[in-house]
Amino acid sequence: SAAVLLKMMPDYTGLAIGIGVGLVISFIVSFIVAMPTLRLKGDYLAIATLGVGEIIRIIILNMTITNGASGISNIPFLINWPLMFVFTVLAIALSANFKNSAIGRACISIKEDEIASEAMGINTTKYKVTAFVFGALLASVAGALYATSYYVIKPETFGITNSINILVIVVFGGMGSLTGSVVAAIVLGIINIILQPLAELRMIIYALALIGIMIFRPQGLLGTYEASISSLFDFKSHFKRFTKAGKEKA
């Protein structure tokens, strides 16, 4: 939606309207998709969400407004790196507030043990739908910024490869840590640049890395650890934590 509107209104007004329209569309679509799919569990949920993503990609592929397989080109470049950094910080702040809210704590409880959460009276479907929609809203803004950061976008831009990349970032960093996701995104971004000459083998290397992480460190790089300004300089606590981890392994 942002790319289409930016072609009509190649300025920041068009970008703002595009982001707004994208938020509305993503809210409606994610809510409709979440209600039936989030009643599933485990592998079935993953398969269902990947299937829905592929259906949406095929629909976009056959739409005239998106120019089909050719995609949308000559998109105005409006977002520079400082602005992108501001949006990133805002997204992290919103995610941190969501995680620390009552809804976020309920979602963490569901992640740890869904059956126990249901036994405690938590409406698991309601909170899973809320988390799903929240993630979709953030993704819609990211998509709008992505569109104006590149001169062309195509349906395959948002295919299963990008979904796998995001999955690798989350698993590598730790599914319970925002800090881990940020660190993993930076590390994997650097690795992605290094592996540019090996584009054909990049996804194979990613897959092997994902398998290795799940076998040797299933909790991810940082597990559930969250960094803060004060904790970054608390070297004593860091030393104690890593010493304790070493003793537990021994």
C-alpha positions, 0 to 999 in steps of 0.5 A: 500500500505504501509503494502504491501511494508513494507512486501517486504522492511521492512525498512524506505525506504519501508515506504517512498515508501509506503507513496508515493504510498499511496499518489498517489493512494489516490489522484487518488481515492479521485479525481474520487470519489469527482467529482460526490459525492461532487455535492450532498448536506447534507445527500445525500453526507454523505450517498454517501461517506459512501457507497464509503468507504464500496465499497473500503473495500469490494474490499480490502476484496476480493484482494489476495495481501491484504490476504483477510479477514485475513489481512496483518500480521507481519508488521515491527514496524518502527514508535515510539511515538516521530516520530508519534508526529512529523508527527502529528505536521506536519499534524496540521501545514499543515491543519492550513496553508490550513485553512488560505489560500485563498482556506481554506477561500473559503471552510469556506465560502461554509461551512457557506452558500453554496448558498451565496458562489455560488452567489459571484462567488465561484466555490463550486464544485472545492473547495469542491473537493480540500478540499476532496482530501487534507483530503484524502492525510492526511488520506493516510499518517495516514493509512501508519503510522497506518500500521507500528504502529501495527503488523496486519491490516485487512479490518474491521480496516478501516470500518464504526466504525473508520469513526464514531470515526473520526466524533465524534472527529470533532463534539465534538471539533468543526467543525471550530476549529483545536484546538478543534479537537486536544483536542477532540481526546485527551479527547476521546482517554482517554475515549476510554481507560477507556471504554475498559472493556465496549467494547460492549457499547462503540459505544452506549456511543459514539452515545449518546455523539454525540447526546448530543453534537449536541443538547446542543452544536451544535458548538462543544467544542471550536466552531471556536476558535483556540489556539496560543502560545500567546493566551494560556497565555492571561487569560484576554481575556479568562475571557472576552470571557467566561463572555460574553458567560455566559451573552448571555446564561442568 
